[in-house]
Amino acid sequence: MTDASVSRARLAAVLFVGWLAMSSSAVVIVLAAPVPPTTIAASRVAITALVWTAIAAATGVQGSFATGVQRSFATGDRDVRRRVVLSGVLLGVHFALWIVSLTLTSVAHGAVLVGLQPLFAALFGLFLGDRASWRLVVGVAIALVGTAWMTQSDEAGATFTGDLLAVLAGACAAAYLVVNRGVAGRIPLAPLLALVNAIAGVTVLAWIVVSGAPWWHDGATVRDALAVVWLGLGPGFLGHGSMNWAARWLPVHVVSLAVLLEPVGAAFLALWLLGQSFGAAEVVGAALLLIGAAIALRR
């Protein structure tokens, strides 16, 4: 149920803008190659963190930000501290898995499978008191059938490993939203997302150092670097920012179900810009996923 001060039209508009921005994510990640996937992930969240930090300062919430940080990290508010750190780590792992998956599977597969996060969000959201209706159960069942149908195909270079990484990335994204929602009202949105994205960046950087992954590729161009910048500004800031804001007023699984529409835009962008086609299995599977979302969102 939404708060009286937030209209349905406003919530729909925010989620629509977020969907437009996030639909470009998978295609732009592919266009950013040959930049190493982990570097793309770390740079994306770092750029998003800088934008939210600037917004926090421009809107005058730095005072409440400082108070929240001091209360959460200096005076021992362990619940907030753990949630902020955990959500940042989950976000970093989500992007690392998601971006690597797109090097091992097609945009159509990756975009649809990472969008399975509502299945996980519905389960995680129960811990926050969200109610799962029979429509959600039926929608989840249909979505699972669609997933199984779609992943049987190996068209456009899709692999089981890439598909699995995309599913795990979706699970991390759902958990990130749930954990982040748990600190709503304790730290303002802008500084909270600045903190979370900064922690996500540190998480991915730590993985780069430990794994010995390359930082850059000599073949990368200015266009590739600009693609990474867009990932931080568009899908990172507009996309995830809108979802986090909407999650303060709507059940987490409802917000996440809106992400199921992302593969529609991503698939057509991949067809137009990358020439990646999708066969009958992808079309049928994606259609079943969207039908499941429509049933679950009927209210």
Residue frames relative to the residue before (quaternion, step in Angstrom):
aa qw qx qy qz dx dy dz
M 1.0000 0.0000 0.0000 0.0000 0.00 0.00 0.00
T 0.3680 -0.7450 0.5136 0.2137 3.58 -0.89 0.91
D 0.5547 -0.5851 0.4764 0.3507 3.53 -1.29 0.46
A 0.6051 -0.5965 0.3889 0.3560 3.58 -1.12 0.72
S 0.6713 0.5180 -0.2974 0.4390 3.60 1.12 -0.63
V 0.7100 0.3757 -0.2439 0.5434 3.59 1.26 -0.15
S 0.2947 -0.7914 0.5123 0.1562 3.58 -0.45 1.21
R 0.6145 -0.5415 0.4240 0.3865 3.53 -1.26 0.42
A 0.6225 0.5522 -0.3404 0.4378 3.58 1.03 -0.76
R 0.6621 0.4998 -0.3083 0.4656 3.57 0.96 -0.84
L 0.6441 0.5116 -0.3216 0.4690 3.58 0.97 -0.84
A 0.6597 0.5081 -0.3098 0.4590 3.59 0.94 -0.87
A 0.6532 0.5208 -0.3136 0.4514 3.58 0.98 -0.86
V 0.6579 0.5095 -0.3106 0.4595 3.58 0.94 -0.88
L 0.6755 0.4821 -0.2953 0.4733 3.57 0.92 -0.88
F 0.6204 0.5432 -0.3444 0.4488 3.60 1.07 -0.67
V 0.6492 0.5008 -0.3129 0.4794 3.59 0.94 -0.87
G 0.6464 0.5231 -0.3138 0.4583 3.55 0.99 -0.85
W 0.6419 0.5253 -0.3181 0.4593 3.57 1.02 -0.81
L 0.6390 0.5282 -0.3328 0.4494 3.59 0.92 -0.85
A 0.6836 0.4869 -0.2883 0.4610 3.57 0.91 -0.94
M 0.7099 0.4711 -0.2681 0.4496 3.56 0.89 -0.94
S 0.5653 0.6058 -0.3909 0.4009 3.60 1.13 -0.47
S 0.6704 0.5052 -0.2974 0.4548 3.58 1.14 -0.57
S 0.4728 0.7390 -0.4119 0.2462 3.56 1.23 -0.43
A 0.7162 0.4676 -0.2843 0.4332 3.60 0.63 -1.11
V 0.6708 0.5003 -0.3045 0.4549 3.58 0.91 -0.89
V 0.6737 0.4888 -0.3060 0.4622 3.59 0.91 -0.87
I 0.5872 0.5569 -0.3706 0.4558 3.60 1.10 -0.61
V 0.6577 0.4887 -0.3050 0.4854 3.58 0.95 -0.85
L 0.6639 0.5037 -0.3068 0.4598 3.59 0.98 -0.82
A 0.6294 0.5595 -0.3315 0.4253 3.61 1.15 -0.58
A 0.4885 0.6374 -0.4491 0.3918 3.60 1.22 -0.23
P 0.5782 -0.0727 -0.8063 -0.1015 1.67 -2.23 1.18
V 0.2571 0.7379 -0.5772 0.2370 3.64 1.01 0.58
P 0.5201 -0.6539 0.4379 0.3318 3.65 -0.79 0.92
P 0.5950 -0.6178 0.3803 0.3459 3.62 -0.93 0.86
T 0.6790 0.4852 -0.3083 0.4565 3.60 0.90 -0.84
T 0.6191 0.5230 -0.3433 0.4748 3.58 1.11 -0.60
I 0.6097 0.5364 -0.3431 0.4720 3.58 1.06 -0.74
A 0.6668 0.5120 -0.2994 0.4512 3.58 0.89 -0.96
A 0.6886 0.4805 -0.2857 0.4618 3.59 0.84 -1.00
S 0.6731 0.4973 -0.3006 0.4575 3.59 0.92 -0.89
R 0.6260 0.5588 -0.3399 0.4246 3.56 0.99 -0.82
V 0.7275 0.4188 -0.2605 0.4770 3.60 0.72 -0.98
A 0.6007 0.5518 -0.3681 0.4463 3.61 1.11 -0.58
I 0.6503 0.5042 -0.3128 0.4745 3.60 0.97 -0.84
T 0.6472 0.5144 -0.3137 0.4671 3.57 0.95 -0.87
A 0.6395 0.5277 -0.3240 0.4556 3.59 1.00 -0.81
L 0.6478 0.5170 -0.3177 0.4606 3.60 0.98 -0.82
V 0.6426 0.5209 -0.3261 0.4575 3.60 0.98 -0.83
W 0.6920 0.4697 -0.2877 0.4667 3.60 0.85 -0.93
T 0.6029 0.5440 -0.3527 0.4650 3.59 1.12 -0.60
A 0.6550 0.5067 -0.3038 0.4711 3.57 0.99 -0.88
I 0.6477 0.5111 -0.3159 0.4685 3.58 1.00 -0.82
A 0.6312 0.5361 -0.3341 0.4500 3.58 0.96 -0.82
A 0.6811 0.4731 -0.2870 0.4795 3.56 0.99 -0.82
A 0.6826 0.5076 -0.2934 0.4362 3.60 0.94 -0.90
T 0.7259 0.4225 -0.2423 0.4855 3.58 1.05 -0.70
G 0.5219 -0.6956 0.3840 0.3104 3.56 1.27 0.19
V 0.4896 0.6659 -0.4455 0.3441 3.59 1.11 0.51
Q 0.3836 0.7497 -0.4809 0.2440 3.55 1.25 0.11
G 0.5934 0.5681 -0.3751 0.4294 3.58 1.13 -0.53
S 0.6912 0.4432 -0.2754 0.5000 3.53 0.90 -0.94
F 0.5776 0.5735 -0.3665 0.4507 3.56 1.17 -0.59
A 0.6744 0.4919 -0.2894 0.4684 3.56 0.87 -1.00
T 0.6477 0.5147 -0.3195 0.4621 3.56 1.01 -0.82
G 0.6627 0.5104 -0.3052 0.4551 3.56 0.96 -0.87
V 0.6590 0.4997 -0.3089 0.4697 3.56 0.95 -0.88
Q 0.6574 0.5092 -0.3169 0.4562 3.57 0.93 -0.91
R 0.6753 0.4863 -0.3007 0.4659 3.57 0.92 -0.89
S 0.7214 0.4691 -0.2521 0.4426 3.57 0.94 -0.92
F 0.8127 0.2991 -0.1267 0.4838 3.55 0.89 -0.94
A 0.7382 0.4093 -0.2389 0.4800 3.58 1.09 -0.55
T 0.7697 0.3544 -0.2042 0.4903 3.58 0.95 -0.72
G 0.6215 -0.6319 0.3182 0.3365 3.57 1.22 0.31
D 0.3296 0.7007 -0.5590 0.2964 3.61 1.02 0.68
R 0.1958 -0.8577 0.4652 0.0975 3.52 0.33 1.31
D 0.6226 0.5586 -0.3579 0.4149 3.59 0.96 -0.73
V 0.6827 0.4640 -0.2875 0.4857 3.59 0.86 -0.95
R 0.6454 0.5331 -0.3272 0.4384 3.57 0.89 -0.91
R 0.6868 0.4813 -0.2906 0.4607 3.57 0.84 -0.94
R 0.6587 0.5151 -0.3165 0.4478 3.56 0.97 -0.82
V 0.6525 0.5093 -0.3208 0.4603 3.60 0.91 -0.85
V 0.6786 0.4800 -0.2936 0.4721 3.57 0.87 -0.94
L 0.6727 0.5027 -0.3020 0.4512 3.59 0.88 -0.93
S 0.6587 0.4995 -0.3241 0.4600 3.60 0.91 -0.82
G 0.6364 0.5255 -0.3290 0.4590 3.59 1.05 -0.71
V 0.6530 0.5021 -0.3079 0.4760 3.56 0.98 -0.84
L 0.6526 0.5160 -0.3117 0.4590 3.58 0.95 -0.88
L 0.6479 0.5134 -0.3212 0.4620 3.58 0.99 -0.81
G 0.6512 0.5169 -0.3139 0.4586 3.56 0.98 -0.83
V 0.6608 0.4910 -0.3012 0.4812 3.58 0.95 -0.86
H 0.6072 0.5649 -0.3465 0.4384 3.58 1.03 -0.81
F 0.7193 0.4467 -0.2668 0.4603 3.58 0.75 -1.02
A 0.6234 0.5384 -0.3462 0.4490 3.57 1.01 -0.76
L 0.6850 0.4736 -0.2821 0.4764 3.60 0.88 -0.95
W 0.6636 0.5322 -0.2973 0.4336 3.55 0.94 -0.97
I 0.7069 0.4554 -0.2739 0.4667 3.58 0.82 -0.96
V 0.6360 0.5044 -0.3351 0.4783 3.61 1.01 -0.72
S 0.6218 0.5647 -0.3498 0.4149 3.60 0.98 -0.79
L 0.6672 0.5218 -0.3059 0.4347 3.58 1.04 -0.73
T 0.5974 0.5147 -0.3714 0.4902 3.57 1.30 -0.07
L 0.7382 0.4031 -0.2016 0.5019 3.58 1.29 -0.30
T 0.7738 0.2012 -0.1371 0.5848 3.58 1.26 -0.10
S 0.6272 -0.5484 0.3929 0.3892 3.57 -1.27 0.13
V 0.6457 -0.5102 0.3930 0.4103 3.55 -1.28 0.34
A 0.6389 0.5367 -0.3335 0.4388 3.59 0.96 -0.85
H 0.6729 0.4781 -0.2944 0.4816 3.58 0.89 -0.92
G 0.6939 0.5018 -0.2898 0.4274 3.56 0.76 -1.06
A 0.6830 0.4968 -0.2937 0.4477 3.58 0.87 -0.94
V 0.6731 0.4836 -0.3047 0.4693 3.59 0.95 -0.80
L 0.7112 0.4791 -0.2750 0.4348 3.59 0.82 -0.98
V 0.6381 0.4898 -0.3498 0.4802 3.61 0.99 -0.64
G 0.6244 0.5478 -0.3264 0.4512 3.56 1.24 -0.46
L 0.4785 0.6590 -0.4435 0.3743 3.58 1.26 0.13
Q 0.3750 0.7659 -0.4616 0.2444 3.57 1.26 -0.03
P 0.5767 0.5804 -0.4150 0.3979 3.68 1.00 -0.44
L 0.5903 0.5678 -0.3736 0.4354 3.58 1.11 -0.61
F 0.6932 0.4387 -0.2618 0.5084 3.53 1.01 -0.84
A 0.6419 0.5432 -0.3323 0.4272 3.58 0.98 -0.82
A 0.6131 0.5501 -0.3528 0.4439 3.58 1.05 -0.73
L 0.6718 0.4798 -0.2903 0.4839 3.57 1.01 -0.81
F 0.6833 0.4802 -0.2912 0.4666 3.58 0.86 -0.98
G 0.6468 0.5587 -0.3181 0.4103 3.57 1.02 -0.84
L 0.5366 0.6273 -0.4042 0.3938 3.58 1.18 -0.44
F 0.6266 0.5462 -0.3324 0.4456 3.57 1.12 -0.62
L 0.6842 0.4405 -0.2790 0.5099 3.58 1.29 -0.35
G 0.6185 -0.5769 0.3382 0.4126 3.57 1.26 0.12
D 0.4012 0.6986 -0.4971 0.3224 3.61 1.21 0.21
R 0.3282 -0.7431 0.5535 0.1834 3.54 -1.10 0.74
A 0.2256 -0.7718 0.5833 0.1149 3.55 -0.84 1.01
S 0.2614 -0.7921 0.5352 0.1334 3.60 -0.48 1.19
W 0.6708 -0.4725 0.3722 0.4339 3.56 -1.32 0.14
R 0.5844 0.5751 -0.3756 0.4320 3.59 1.12 -0.58
L 0.6399 0.5178 -0.3251 0.4655 3.56 1.01 -0.80
V 0.6411 0.5257 -0.3282 0.4527 3.59 0.94 -0.84
V 0.6700 0.4840 -0.2952 0.4793 3.58 0.91 -0.93
G 0.6519 0.5252 -0.3121 0.4492 3.58 0.96 -0.88
V 0.6390 0.5205 -0.3182 0.4685 3.56 1.00 -0.83
A 0.6467 0.5268 -0.3233 0.4469 3.58 0.93 -0.88
I 0.6697 0.4847 -0.3012 0.4752 3.58 0.91 -0.89
A 0.6381 0.5327 -0.3242 0.4516 3.57 1.01 -0.82
L 0.6398 0.5241 -0.3278 0.4567 3.59 1.01 -0.75
V 0.6234 0.5211 -0.3329 0.4787 3.57 1.05 -0.77
G 0.6514 0.5175 -0.3105 0.4599 3.57 0.97 -0.86
T 0.6320 0.5348 -0.3232 0.4583 3.56 1.02 -0.80
A 0.6693 0.4969 -0.2986 0.4647 3.57 0.88 -0.96
W 0.6513 0.5245 -0.3108 0.4518 3.56 0.99 -0.86
M 0.6997 0.4892 -0.2763 0.4413 3.55 0.87 -0.98
T 0.7215 0.4710 -0.2645 0.4331 3.59 0.85 -0.93
Q 0.5140 0.6187 -0.4440 0.3948 3.60 1.20 0.01
S 0.6568 0.5074 -0.3046 0.4672 3.57 1.23 -0.38
D 0.2000 -0.7713 0.5911 0.1251 3.56 -1.12 0.69
E 0.2744 0.7803 -0.5165 0.2215 3.57 1.15 0.57
A 0.8289 0.2248 -0.1829 0.4785 3.56 -1.30 0.51
G 0.6764 -0.5395 0.3001 0.4017 3.59 1.06 0.71
A 0.3600 0.7366 -0.5027 0.2741 3.60 1.16 0.39
T 0.0976 -0.7842 0.6114 0.0410 3.59 -1.07 0.79
F 0.6293 -0.5408 0.3952 0.3941 3.55 -1.23 0.46
T 0.6413 0.5319 -0.3309 0.4432 3.60 0.96 -0.84
G 0.6652 0.4982 -0.3050 0.4650 3.57 0.92 -0.87
D 0.6471 0.5133 -0.3155 0.4671 3.56 1.00 -0.85
L 0.6552 0.5168 -0.3141 0.4527 3.60 0.94 -0.87
L 0.6458 0.5141 -0.3237 0.4624 3.59 0.95 -0.82
A 0.6356 0.5249 -0.3303 0.4598 3.59 1.03 -0.75
V 0.6366 0.5159 -0.3254 0.4719 3.60 1.01 -0.79
L 0.6649 0.4931 -0.3010 0.4735 3.60 0.92 -0.90
A 0.6143 0.5356 -0.3459 0.4650 3.58 1.08 -0.67
G 0.6396 0.5215 -0.3207 0.4649 3.58 1.04 -0.75
A 0.6317 0.5266 -0.3290 0.4642 3.58 1.02 -0.78
C 0.6586 0.5005 -0.3075 0.4704 3.59 0.97 -0.83
A 0.6372 0.5271 -0.3292 0.4558 3.60 1.03 -0.77
A 0.6468 0.5090 -0.3219 0.4679 3.59 0.99 -0.81
A 0.6620 0.5007 -0.3060 0.4663 3.57 0.92 -0.89
Y 0.6168 0.5555 -0.3315 0.4484 3.58 1.07 -0.76
L 0.6660 0.4985 -0.3015 0.4658 3.57 0.93 -0.89
V 0.6589 0.5137 -0.3086 0.4546 3.57 0.95 -0.88
V 0.6776 0.4839 -0.2934 0.4697 3.59 0.87 -0.92
N 0.6552 0.5175 -0.3093 0.4553 3.57 0.97 -0.87
R 0.6306 0.5371 -0.3334 0.4503 3.55 1.02 -0.79
G 0.6166 0.5907 -0.3355 0.3980 3.59 1.11 -0.62
V 0.7137 0.3906 -0.2668 0.5166 3.61 1.21 -0.27
A 0.3132 0.7586 -0.5108 0.2559 3.60 1.25 0.31
G 0.7914 0.2806 -0.2306 0.4916 3.54 -0.92 0.96
R 0.6636 0.4924 -0.3144 0.4673 3.59 1.16 -0.37
I 0.7581 0.0763 -0.0447 0.6461 3.57 1.16 -0.69
P 0.5192 -0.6453 0.4527 0.3304 3.65 -0.85 0.87
L 0.6619 -0.5698 0.3212 0.3660 3.56 -1.12 0.73
A 0.6820 0.5105 -0.3138 0.4192 3.61 0.76 -0.99
P 0.7186 0.4085 -0.2825 0.4867 3.65 0.70 -0.90
L 0.5901 0.5693 -0.3739 0.4334 3.58 1.09 -0.60
L 0.7062 0.4475 -0.2669 0.4795 3.58 0.86 -0.95
A 0.5761 0.5557 -0.3775 0.4656 3.58 1.16 -0.51
L 0.6639 0.4991 -0.2942 0.4728 3.58 0.94 -0.91
V 0.6885 0.5036 -0.2899 0.4339 3.55 0.79 -1.06
N 0.6870 0.4690 -0.2923 0.4718 3.60 0.90 -0.87
A 0.6097 0.5353 -0.3549 0.4645 3.58 1.09 -0.63
I 0.6549 0.4940 -0.3078 0.4820 3.58 0.96 -0.85
A 0.6135 0.5402 -0.3415 0.4639 3.58 1.06 -0.74
G 0.6496 0.5205 -0.3139 0.4568 3.57 0.98 -0.85
V 0.6453 0.5095 -0.3121 0.4760 3.57 0.98 -0.85
T 0.6231 0.5527 -0.3331 0.4419 3.58 1.04 -0.81
V 0.6958 0.4554 -0.2775 0.4811 3.58 0.86 -0.95
L 0.6217 0.5365 -0.3413 0.4573 3.59 1.02 -0.75
A 0.6317 0.5284 -0.3276 0.4630 3.57 1.01 -0.80
W 0.6432 0.5157 -0.3190 0.4676 3.56 1.02 -0.82
I 0.6262 0.5375 -0.3388 0.4518 3.61 0.99 -0.81
V 0.6767 0.4969 -0.2913 0.4585 3.57 0.91 -0.96
V 0.6952 0.4843 -0.2789 0.4521 3.58 0.85 -1.00
S 0.7398 0.4245 -0.2294 0.4688 3.60 0.90 -0.93
G 0.3957 -0.7273 0.4737 0.3001 3.57 1.21 -0.42
A 0.2862 0.7750 -0.5113 0.2365 3.58 1.21 0.49
P 0.5551 -0.6204 0.4299 0.3494 3.62 -1.06 0.63
W 0.4477 -0.6955 0.4995 0.2575 3.57 -1.13 0.71
W 0.8077 0.0191 0.0518 0.5870 3.57 1.03 -0.79
H 0.2863 -0.7253 0.5949 0.1950 3.54 -1.30 0.18
D 0.5219 -0.6744 0.4275 0.3000 3.55 -0.85 0.98
G 0.6750 0.5091 -0.2989 0.4425 3.56 1.14 -0.54
A 0.4760 0.6791 -0.4409 0.3433 3.60 1.25 -0.09
T 0.2386 -0.7849 0.5641 0.0936 3.56 -1.05 0.86
V 0.6987 -0.4231 0.3530 0.4562 3.55 -1.34 -0.01
R 0.6090 0.5548 -0.3506 0.4454 3.60 1.04 -0.73
D 0.6428 0.5196 -0.3201 0.4629 3.57 1.00 -0.83
A 0.6543 0.5099 -0.3086 0.4654 3.57 0.99 -0.85
L 0.6465 0.5103 -0.3181 0.4696 3.60 1.01 -0.79
A 0.6028 0.5507 -0.3542 0.4560 3.58 1.09 -0.65
V 0.6418 0.5135 -0.3164 0.4735 3.58 1.02 -0.81
V 0.6253 0.5342 -0.3349 0.4598 3.58 1.02 -0.81
W 0.6483 0.5149 -0.3243 0.4576 3.59 0.93 -0.85
L 0.6199 0.5530 -0.3521 0.4313 3.59 0.98 -0.76
G 0.6761 0.4821 -0.2933 0.4738 3.57 1.05 -0.72
L 0.7208 0.4460 -0.2444 0.4709 3.59 1.02 -0.82
G 0.7462 0.4146 -0.2233 0.4706 3.58 0.88 -0.95
P 0.7934 0.2749 -0.1619 0.5183 3.60 0.16 -1.22
G 0.6770 0.5127 -0.3057 0.4305 3.60 0.96 -0.82
F 0.7674 0.3538 -0.1887 0.5003 3.57 0.68 -1.12
L 0.7528 0.3877 -0.2272 0.4810 3.59 0.60 -1.12
G 0.7070 0.4914 -0.2751 0.4278 3.57 0.82 -1.01
H 0.7643 0.3559 -0.2032 0.4979 3.56 0.55 -1.15
G 0.5931 0.5653 -0.3709 0.4371 3.58 1.11 -0.55
S 0.6670 0.4969 -0.3066 0.4628 3.57 0.94 -0.86
M 0.6478 0.5197 -0.3218 0.4546 3.57 1.02 -0.75
N 0.6522 0.5079 -0.3120 0.4684 3.57 0.99 -0.82
W 0.6464 0.5049 -0.3275 0.4690 3.57 1.00 -0.79
A 0.6805 0.4916 -0.2942 0.4569 3.60 0.88 -0.94
A 0.6253 0.5616 -0.3387 0.4230 3.59 1.09 -0.69
R 0.5869 0.5640 -0.3772 0.4418 3.60 1.23 -0.22
W 0.7545 0.3576 -0.1886 0.5170 3.58 1.23 -0.39
L 0.7646 0.2986 -0.1588 0.5486 3.58 1.18 -0.47
P 0.6117 -0.5189 0.4279 0.4165 3.61 -1.21 0.39
V 0.5994 -0.6091 0.3805 0.3535 3.57 -1.01 0.82
H 0.6769 0.4974 -0.3280 0.4323 3.61 0.86 -0.82
V 0.6050 0.5410 -0.3666 0.4549 3.62 1.13 -0.50
V 0.6435 0.5103 -0.3148 0.4759 3.58 0.98 -0.86
S 0.6899 0.4878 -0.2829 0.4539 3.55 0.90 -0.92
L 0.6018 0.5655 -0.3667 0.4284 3.59 1.07 -0.62
A 0.5792 0.5812 -0.3764 0.4301 3.58 1.14 -0.56
V 0.6000 0.5771 -0.3506 0.4289 3.58 1.17 -0.59
L 0.5550 0.6242 -0.3986 0.3788 3.60 1.15 -0.46
L 0.6180 0.5377 -0.3482 0.4557 3.57 1.23 -0.36
E 0.4856 0.6929 -0.4196 0.3285 3.60 1.25 -0.34
P 0.6579 0.5300 -0.3450 0.4090 3.66 0.83 -0.81
V 0.5603 0.5960 -0.4020 0.4114 3.60 1.12 -0.52
G 0.7026 0.4409 -0.2574 0.4957 3.56 0.83 -1.00
A 0.6547 0.5318 -0.3154 0.4348 3.57 0.95 -0.89
A 0.6579 0.5241 -0.3167 0.4384 3.59 0.93 -0.88
F 0.6957 0.4601 -0.2844 0.4727 3.59 0.90 -0.87
L 0.6125 0.5221 -0.3504 0.4790 3.59 1.10 -0.60
A 0.6437 0.5175 -0.3177 0.4658 3.58 1.03 -0.79
L 0.6413 0.5142 -0.3174 0.4729 3.57 1.05 -0.76
W 0.7076 0.4741 -0.2539 0.4584 3.56 0.95 -0.94
L 0.7970 0.3397 -0.1599 0.4731 3.59 0.76 -1.04
L 0.7892 0.3164 -0.1529 0.5036 3.59 1.03 -0.76
G 0.4117 -0.7238 0.4644 0.3017 3.56 1.22 -0.32
Q 0.4171 0.6977 -0.4778 0.3332 3.60 1.22 0.39
S 0.2202 -0.7908 0.5605 0.1095 3.55 -0.63 1.14
F 0.1926 -0.7543 0.6072 0.1588 3.55 -1.28 0.18
G 0.3719 -0.7674 0.4931 0.1724 3.53 -0.91 1.02
A 0.7826 -0.3430 0.2459 0.4577 3.51 -1.38 -0.18
A 0.6375 0.5396 -0.3369 0.4346 3.60 0.97 -0.82
E 0.6614 0.4988 -0.3087 0.4674 3.58 0.96 -0.85
V 0.6605 0.5142 -0.3118 0.4496 3.57 0.94 -0.89
V 0.6814 0.4786 -0.2927 0.4701 3.59 0.86 -0.96
G 0.6709 0.5074 -0.3030 0.4479 3.58 0.89 -0.94
A 0.6719 0.4843 -0.2989 0.4739 3.57 0.90 -0.91
A 0.6298 0.5365 -0.3376 0.4490 3.59 1.02 -0.76
L 0.6496 0.5075 -0.3151 0.4702 3.58 0.99 -0.81
L 0.6167 0.5401 -0.3376 0.4625 3.58 1.06 -0.74
L 0.6910 0.4736 -0.2799 0.4689 3.57 0.90 -0.91
I 0.6100 0.5322 -0.3498 0.4714 3.57 1.08 -0.66
G 0.6341 0.5272 -0.3214 0.4654 3.55 1.00 -0.83
A 0.6494 0.5102 -0.3137 0.4687 3.57 1.00 -0.82
A 0.6513 0.5259 -0.3195 0.4441 3.57 0.97 -0.85
I 0.6417 0.5107 -0.3221 0.4730 3.58 1.00 -0.79
A 0.6900 0.4856 -0.2876 0.4532 3.57 0.86 -0.93
L 0.7372 0.4159 -0.2232 0.4835 3.59 1.10 -0.71
R 0.3293 0.7958 -0.4759 0.1783 3.59 1.26 0.05
R 0.6160 0.5560 -0.3588 0.4273 3.62 1.03 -0.68
